[in-house]
Amino acid sequence: MKKLFAISGSLRERSFNTALLRAAASLVPDGIEVELFAGLAELPHFNPDLDVEPAPRPVVDLRARIAAADGVLVCSPEYAHGVPGSLKNALDWIVSSGEFTDKPTLLINASPSFMGASMAQANLVEILRVMGAKLPDAAVVSIASVSRKVSADGSLDAETATALRAALSAFVTAI
């Protein structure tokens, strides 16, 4: 059984990004388990003075879950043409400990705008590559007008489901 760890970059209770990760969990091939991280809001603000042993408990938990996963799914909105602060904070806690080094990673960016989330996506690709994550080209996905593609119950329209299934397939193959 392969294990994927999923991180939503949104703290919203009814986040489209979290809904996409839940949908992705239902689309993965047999033999794949997806765990959705629920502790993003619990992480302390990154401070290098606190990045010592023992690290704060929520940080230790995040690092352990990433280390134990065969791959990581990251789904993020774009805020002010960039990465949401809560997600950047989580990634900052991982830089020095190295859990993303050689970790296969699937990046999904979702936006309510028809223009997509290309700036946040470019930002995250750069950040994750600097951290050493493996980002197969087919595992970087942008979903524009997400509010029209994900229903209130979390189901996806056919086009989005097909695109997400293809990205997940390429991602699982890369693992």
PyRosetta script that sets phi, psi and omega in degrees:
from pyrosetta import init, pose_from_sequence

init()
pose = pose_from_sequence("MKKLFAISGSLRERSFNTALLRAAASLVPDGIEVELFAGLAELPHFNPDLDVEPAPRPVVDLRARIAAADGVLVCSPEYAHGVPGSLKNALDWIVSSGEFTDKPTLLINASPSFMGASMAQANLVEILRVMGAKLPDAAVVSIASVSRKVSADGSLDAETATALRAALSAFVTAI")
pose.set_psi(1, 124.6)
pose.set_omega(1, 175.5)
pose.set_phi(2, -89.4)
pose.set_psi(2, 144.4)
pose.set_omega(2, -177.9)
pose.set_phi(3, -118.9)
pose.set_psi(3, 127.1)
pose.set_omega(3, 175.5)
pose.set_phi(4, -110.8)
pose.set_psi(4, 140.4)
pose.set_omega(4, 178.7)
pose.set_phi(5, -110.3)
pose.set_psi(5, 125.2)
pose.set_omega(5, -174.0)
pose.set_phi(6, -111.6)
pose.set_psi(6, 130.9)
pose.set_omega(6, 180.0)
pose.set_phi(7, -122.8)
pose.set_psi(7, 121.2)
pose.set_omega(7, 173.6)
pose.set_phi(8, -91.9)
pose.set_psi(8, 133.9)
pose.set_omega(8, 179.2)
pose.set_phi(9, -82.8)
pose.set_psi(9, 4.5)
pose.set_omega(9, -179.1)
pose.set_phi(10, -111.9)
pose.set_psi(10, 138.7)
pose.set_omega(10, 176.5)
pose.set_phi(11, -93.5)
pose.set_psi(11, -6.3)
pose.set_omega(11, -177.7)
pose.set_phi(12, -61.7)
pose.set_psi(12, 138.8)
pose.set_omega(12, 179.3)
pose.set_phi(13, -60.6)
pose.set_psi(13, -41.2)
pose.set_omega(13, -179.0)
pose.set_phi(14, -108.5)
pose.set_psi(14, 49.4)
pose.set_omega(14, -176.4)
pose.set_phi(15, -71.5)
pose.set_psi(15, 134.9)
pose.set_omega(15, 173.7)
pose.set_phi(16, -67.1)
pose.set_psi(16, -32.3)
pose.set_omega(16, 179.8)
pose.set_phi(17, -66.4)
pose.set_psi(17, -43.3)
pose.set_omega(17, 176.6)
pose.set_phi(18, -66.3)
pose.set_psi(18, -39.4)
pose.set_omega(18, 177.5)
pose.set_phi(19, -61.3)
pose.set_psi(19, -39.8)
pose.set_omega(19, 177.5)
pose.set_phi(20, -63.5)
pose.set_psi(20, -38.9)
pose.set_omega(20, 178.1)
pose.set_phi(21, -67.3)
pose.set_psi(21, -38.5)
pose.set_omega(21, 176.5)
pose.set_phi(22, -64.5)
pose.set_psi(22, -41.2)
pose.set_omega(22, 177.3)
pose.set_phi(23, -63.5)
pose.set_psi(23, -42.6)
pose.set_omega(23, 178.4)
pose.set_phi(24, -58.6)
pose.set_psi(24, -39.8)
pose.set_omega(24, 178.9)
pose.set_phi(25, -60.0)
pose.set_psi(25, -31.6)
pose.set_omega(25, 179.6)
pose.set_phi(26, -83.0)
pose.set_psi(26, -12.0)
pose.set_omega(26, -177.4)
pose.set_phi(27, -102.3)
pose.set_psi(27, -8.3)
pose.set_omega(27, -177.5)
pose.set_phi(28, -67.7)
pose.set_psi(28, 151.8)
pose.set_omega(28, 177.7)
pose.set_phi(29, -63.9)
pose.set_psi(29, 162.8)
pose.set_omega(29, 175.7)
pose.set_phi(30, -57.3)
pose.set_psi(30, 147.4)
pose.set_omega(30, 179.3)
pose.set_phi(31, 87.2)
pose.set_psi(31, 7.3)
pose.set_omega(31, 178.7)
pose.set_phi(32, -119.6)
pose.set_psi(32, 129.9)
pose.set_omega(32, 177.0)
pose.set_phi(33, -112.1)
pose.set_psi(33, 137.1)
pose.set_omega(33, 179.7)
pose.set_phi(34, -117.6)
pose.set_psi(34, 126.7)
pose.set_omega(34, 175.7)
pose.set_phi(35, -109.7)
pose.set_psi(35, 123.5)
pose.set_omega(35, 179.6)
pose.set_phi(36, -91.8)
pose.set_psi(36, 123.3)
pose.set_omega(36, 179.9)
pose.set_phi(37, -72.0)
pose.set_psi(37, 129.8)
pose.set_omega(37, -179.1)
pose.set_phi(38, -114.9)
pose.set_psi(38, 9.6)
pose.set_omega(38, -173.3)
pose.set_phi(39, -107.7)
pose.set_psi(39, 16.4)
pose.set_omega(39, -177.1)
pose.set_phi(40, -57.3)
pose.set_psi(40, -43.1)
pose.set_omega(40, -177.7)
pose.set_phi(41, -71.5)
pose.set_psi(41, -15.8)
pose.set_omega(41, -177.5)
pose.set_phi(42, -86.1)
pose.set_psi(42, -13.4)
pose.set_omega(42, -177.8)
pose.set_phi(43, -70.1)
pose.set_psi(43, 135.5)
pose.set_omega(43, 175.5)
pose.set_phi(44, -69.9)
pose.set_psi(44, 160.4)
pose.set_omega(44, 174.0)
pose.set_phi(45, -59.8)
pose.set_psi(45, 136.7)
pose.set_omega(45, -179.5)
pose.set_phi(46, -62.4)
pose.set_psi(46, 132.9)
pose.set_omega(46, 176.8)
pose.set_phi(47, -147.1)
pose.set_psi(47, 116.0)
pose.set_omega(47, -179.0)
pose.set_phi(48, -54.5)
pose.set_psi(48, -27.3)
pose.set_omega(48, 178.4)
pose.set_phi(49, -66.9)
pose.set_psi(49, -23.4)
pose.set_omega(49, 179.0)
pose.set_phi(50, -93.3)
pose.set_psi(50, -8.7)
pose.set_omega(50, -176.8)
pose.set_phi(51, -86.2)
pose.set_psi(51, 62.1)
pose.set_omega(51, 179.8)
pose.set_phi(52, -131.6)
pose.set_psi(52, 167.1)
pose.set_omega(52, 177.4)
pose.set_phi(53, -84.2)
pose.set_psi(53, 130.2)
pose.set_omega(53, -6.9)
pose.set_phi(54, -81.7)
pose.set_psi(54, 140.3)
pose.set_omega(54, 175.7)
pose.set_phi(55, -71.3)
pose.set_psi(55, 163.0)
pose.set_omega(55, 176.8)
pose.set_phi(56, -55.3)
pose.set_psi(56, 142.7)
pose.set_omega(56, -173.8)
pose.set_phi(57, -51.1)
pose.set_psi(57, -46.3)
pose.set_omega(57, 179.7)
pose.set_phi(58, -62.2)
pose.set_psi(58, -30.3)
pose.set_omega(58, 178.6)
pose.set_phi(59, -71.8)
pose.set_psi(59, -44.0)
pose.set_omega(59, 177.2)
pose.set_phi(60, -57.8)
pose.set_psi(60, -42.8)
pose.set_omega(60, -179.9)
pose.set_phi(61, -63.0)
pose.set_psi(61, -48.0)
pose.set_omega(61, 179.0)
pose.set_phi(62, -59.5)
pose.set_psi(62, -47.8)
pose.set_omega(62, -179.3)
pose.set_phi(63, -60.7)
pose.set_psi(63, -42.2)
pose.set_omega(63, -179.5)
pose.set_phi(64, -65.1)
pose.set_psi(64, -40.7)
pose.set_omega(64, -179.8)
pose.set_phi(65, -67.1)
pose.set_psi(65, -39.8)
pose.set_omega(65, 177.3)
pose.set_phi(66, -66.6)
pose.set_psi(66, -44.5)
pose.set_omega(66, -179.4)
pose.set_phi(67, -60.8)
pose.set_psi(67, -37.5)
pose.set_omega(67, -177.3)
pose.set_phi(68, -77.6)
pose.set_psi(68, -16.0)
pose.set_omega(68, -176.8)
pose.set_phi(69, -82.5)
pose.set_psi(69, 148.9)
pose.set_omega(69, 174.2)
pose.set_phi(70, -79.5)
pose.set_psi(70, -21.1)
pose.set_omega(70, 178.9)
pose.set_phi(71, -163.6)
pose.set_psi(71, 162.7)
pose.set_omega(71, -178.1)
pose.set_phi(72, -124.7)
pose.set_psi(72, 135.6)
pose.set_omega(72, 172.4)
pose.set_phi(73, -105.7)
pose.set_psi(73, 129.6)
pose.set_omega(73, 176.4)
pose.set_phi(74, -123.0)
pose.set_psi(74, 126.2)
pose.set_omega(74, 177.3)
pose.set_phi(75, -126.3)
pose.set_psi(75, 122.8)
pose.set_omega(75, -171.5)
pose.set_phi(76, -138.3)
pose.set_psi(76, 143.8)
pose.set_omega(76, 169.7)
pose.set_phi(77, -81.3)
pose.set_psi(77, 179.9)
pose.set_omega(77, 174.2)
pose.set_phi(78, -116.4)
pose.set_psi(78, 126.1)
pose.set_omega(78, 176.8)
pose.set_phi(79, -117.5)
pose.set_psi(79, 121.6)
pose.set_omega(79, 177.6)
pose.set_phi(80, 50.9)
pose.set_psi(80, 43.8)
pose.set_omega(80, 179.1)
pose.set_phi(81, 66.0)
pose.set_psi(81, 26.1)
pose.set_omega(81, -179.6)
pose.set_phi(82, -150.2)
pose.set_psi(82, -172.1)
pose.set_omega(82, -179.7)
pose.set_phi(83, -80.5)
pose.set_psi(83, 134.6)
pose.set_omega(83, 176.3)
pose.set_phi(84, -56.3)
pose.set_psi(84, 141.2)
pose.set_omega(84, -177.5)
pose.set_phi(85, -56.6)
pose.set_psi(85, -37.5)
pose.set_omega(85, -178.4)
pose.set_phi(86, -65.1)
pose.set_psi(86, -38.5)
pose.set_omega(86, 178.5)
pose.set_phi(87, -72.3)
pose.set_psi(87, -43.6)
pose.set_omega(87, 177.7)
pose.set_phi(88, -59.6)
pose.set_psi(88, -39.2)
pose.set_omega(88, 177.1)
pose.set_phi(89, -59.3)
pose.set_psi(89, -46.4)
pose.set_omega(89, 179.4)
pose.set_phi(90, -60.9)
pose.set_psi(90, -44.2)
pose.set_omega(90, 179.8)
pose.set_phi(91, -65.0)
pose.set_psi(91, -37.7)
pose.set_omega(91, 177.7)
pose.set_phi(92, -58.9)
pose.set_psi(92, -36.0)
pose.set_omega(92, 179.0)
pose.set_phi(93, -67.9)
pose.set_psi(93, -19.9)
pose.set_omega(93, -176.6)
pose.set_phi(94, -95.1)
pose.set_psi(94, -18.5)
pose.set_omega(94, -174.9)
pose.set_phi(95, -52.0)
pose.set_psi(95, -54.3)
pose.set_omega(95, -173.3)
pose.set_phi(96, -76.5)
pose.set_psi(96, -23.9)
pose.set_omega(96, -176.8)
pose.set_phi(97, -89.0)
pose.set_psi(97, -21.4)
pose.set_omega(97, 168.8)
pose.set_phi(98, 81.4)
pose.set_psi(98, 16.6)
pose.set_omega(98, -178.3)
pose.set_phi(99, -63.3)
pose.set_psi(99, -21.8)
pose.set_omega(99, 179.1)
pose.set_phi(100, -84.9)
pose.set_psi(100, -8.4)
pose.set_omega(100, -179.2)
pose.set_phi(101, -59.7)
pose.set_psi(101, 120.3)
pose.set_omega(101, -178.8)
pose.set_phi(102, 60.9)
pose.set_psi(102, 17.9)
pose.set_omega(102, 179.7)
pose.set_phi(103, -87.1)
pose.set_psi(103, 118.9)
pose.set_omega(103, 175.0)
pose.set_phi(104, -58.3)
pose.set_psi(104, 132.1)
pose.set_omega(104, -174.9)
pose.set_phi(105, -135.5)
pose.set_psi(105, 133.5)
pose.set_omega(105, 174.2)
pose.set_phi(106, -106.1)
pose.set_psi(106, 125.1)
pose.set_omega(106, -178.7)
pose.set_phi(107, -111.8)
pose.set_psi(107, 123.9)
pose.set_omega(107, 176.3)
pose.set_phi(108, -120.9)
pose.set_psi(108, 129.2)
pose.set_omega(108, 173.3)
pose.set_phi(109, -117.0)
pose.set_psi(109, 131.4)
pose.set_omega(109, -177.8)
pose.set_phi(110, -125.0)
pose.set_psi(110, 141.8)
pose.set_omega(110, -178.0)
pose.set_phi(111, -142.3)
pose.set_psi(111, 141.9)
pose.set_omega(111, 174.1)
pose.set_phi(112, -71.5)
pose.set_psi(112, -17.8)
pose.set_omega(112, -178.8)
pose.set_phi(113, -78.8)
pose.set_psi(113, 149.3)
pose.set_omega(113, 175.0)
pose.set_phi(114, -68.8)
pose.set_psi(114, -15.1)
pose.set_omega(114, -178.5)
pose.set_phi(115, -83.6)
pose.set_psi(115, -14.4)
pose.set_omega(115, 178.7)
pose.set_phi(116, 83.9)
pose.set_psi(116, -165.8)
pose.set_omega(116, -176.4)
pose.set_phi(117, -125.8)
pose.set_psi(117, 47.1)
pose.set_omega(117, -172.1)
pose.set_phi(118, -65.4)
pose.set_psi(118, -31.8)
pose.set_omega(118, -178.7)
pose.set_phi(119, -72.2)
pose.set_psi(119, -43.9)
pose.set_omega(119, 176.5)
pose.set_phi(120, -64.4)
pose.set_psi(120, -39.0)
pose.set_omega(120, 180.0)
pose.set_phi(121, -62.1)
pose.set_psi(121, -47.5)
pose.set_omega(121, 178.7)
pose.set_phi(122, -60.9)
pose.set_psi(122, -40.2)
pose.set_omega(122, 177.6)
pose.set_phi(123, -60.8)
pose.set_psi(123, -47.9)
pose.set_omega(123, -178.3)
pose.set_phi(124, -68.2)
pose.set_psi(124, -38.4)
pose.set_omega(124, 176.4)
pose.set_phi(125, -58.4)
pose.set_psi(125, -46.4)
pose.set_omega(125, 179.8)
pose.set_phi(126, -62.3)
pose.set_psi(126, -48.0)
pose.set_omega(126, -178.7)
pose.set_phi(127, -60.3)
pose.set_psi(127, -48.7)
pose.set_omega(127, -176.7)
pose.set_phi(128, -66.7)
pose.set_psi(128, -37.3)
pose.set_omega(128, 177.8)
pose.set_phi(129, -67.4)
pose.set_psi(129, -40.3)
pose.set_omega(129, 176.1)
pose.set_phi(130, -60.8)
pose.set_psi(130, -34.0)
pose.set_omega(130, 179.2)
pose.set_phi(131, -78.3)
pose.set_psi(131, -6.3)
pose.set_omega(131, 176.8)
pose.set_phi(132, 93.0)
pose.set_psi(132, 7.5)
pose.set_omega(132, 179.5)
pose.set_phi(133, -66.3)
pose.set_psi(133, 147.3)
pose.set_omega(133, 173.2)
pose.set_phi(134, -90.4)
pose.set_psi(134, 117.5)
pose.set_omega(134, -179.5)
pose.set_phi(135, -119.0)
pose.set_psi(135, 89.6)
pose.set_omega(135, 176.7)
pose.set_phi(136, -59.8)
pose.set_psi(136, 142.3)
pose.set_omega(136, -177.9)
pose.set_phi(137, -53.2)
pose.set_psi(137, -40.2)
pose.set_omega(137, -178.6)
pose.set_phi(138, -72.4)
pose.set_psi(138, -7.9)
pose.set_omega(138, -178.0)
pose.set_phi(139, -106.1)
pose.set_psi(139, 27.2)
pose.set_omega(139, 172.2)
pose.set_phi(140, -124.4)
pose.set_psi(140, 111.4)
pose.set_omega(140, -170.3)
pose.set_phi(141, -124.7)
pose.set_psi(141, 140.3)
pose.set_omega(141, 174.8)
pose.set_phi(142, -121.2)
pose.set_psi(142, 131.9)
pose.set_omega(142, 179.6)
pose.set_phi(143, -122.9)
pose.set_psi(143, 108.3)
pose.set_omega(143, 178.4)
pose.set_phi(144, -90.4)
pose.set_psi(144, 161.1)
pose.set_omega(144, -180.0)
pose.set_phi(145, 50.7)
pose.set_psi(145, 42.5)
pose.set_omega(145, -173.8)
pose.set_phi(146, -58.5)
pose.set_psi(146, -31.1)
pose.set_omega(146, -178.9)
pose.set_phi(147, -64.6)
pose.set_psi(147, -20.0)
pose.set_omega(147, 176.9)
pose.set_phi(148, -92.4)
pose.set_psi(148, -7.1)
pose.set_omega(148, -173.2)
pose.set_phi(149, -112.8)
pose.set_psi(149, -14.8)
pose.set_omega(149, 178.5)
pose.set_phi(150, -122.1)
pose.set_psi(150, 123.2)
pose.set_omega(150, -178.6)
pose.set_phi(151, -82.5)
pose.set_psi(151, 171.7)
pose.set_omega(151, -179.1)
pose.set_phi(152, -58.9)
pose.set_psi(152, -30.6)
pose.set_omega(152, 179.6)
pose.set_phi(153, -86.7)
pose.set_psi(153, 1.8)
pose.set_omega(153, 177.1)
pose.set_phi(154, 90.5)
pose.set_psi(154, 2.1)
pose.set_omega(154, 178.2)
pose.set_phi(155, -79.5)
pose.set_psi(155, 153.1)
pose.set_omega(155, -175.6)
pose.set_phi(156, -105.3)
pose.set_psi(156, 152.2)
pose.set_omega(156, 171.2)
pose.set_phi(157, -69.6)
pose.set_psi(157, 163.3)
pose.set_omega(157, -173.2)
pose.set_phi(158, -59.9)
pose.set_psi(158, -42.9)
pose.set_omega(158, -177.8)
pose.set_phi(159, -63.5)
pose.set_psi(159, -44.1)
pose.set_omega(159, -179.4)
pose.set_phi(160, -68.4)
pose.set_psi(160, -41.3)
pose.set_omega(160, 178.1)
pose.set_phi(161, -60.9)
pose.set_psi(161, -41.5)
pose.set_omega(161, 179.1)
pose.set_phi(162, -64.6)
pose.set_psi(162, -45.4)
pose.set_omega(162, -179.8)
pose.set_phi(163, -64.3)
pose.set_psi(163, -42.6)
pose.set_omega(163, -179.4)
pose.set_phi(164, -68.2)
pose.set_psi(164, -41.3)
pose.set_omega(164, 178.1)
pose.set_phi(165, -61.1)
pose.set_psi(165, -42.0)
pose.set_omega(165, 179.0)
pose.set_phi(166, -64.4)
pose.set_psi(166, -43.4)
pose.set_omega(166, 178.5)
pose.set_phi(167, -64.1)
pose.set_psi(167, -41.6)
pose.set_omega(167, 179.1)
pose.set_phi(168, -65.0)
pose.set_psi(168, -40.0)
pose.set_omega(168, 178.8)
pose.set_phi(169, -62.6)
pose.set_psi(169, -46.4)
pose.set_omega(169, 178.4)
pose.set_phi(170, -63.5)
pose.set_psi(170, -38.6)
pose.set_omega(170, -179.3)
pose.set_phi(171, -65.7)
pose.set_psi(171, -48.2)
pose.set_omega(171, -179.5)
pose.set_phi(172, -63.2)
pose.set_psi(172, -37.5)
pose.set_omega(172, 176.0)
pose.set_phi(173, -61.5)
pose.set_psi(173, -39.8)
pose.set_omega(173, 179.8)
pose.set_phi(174, -66.6)
pose.set_psi(174, -27.6)
pose.set_omega(174, 179.1)
pose.set_phi(175, -71.4)
pose.dump_pdb("model.pdb")
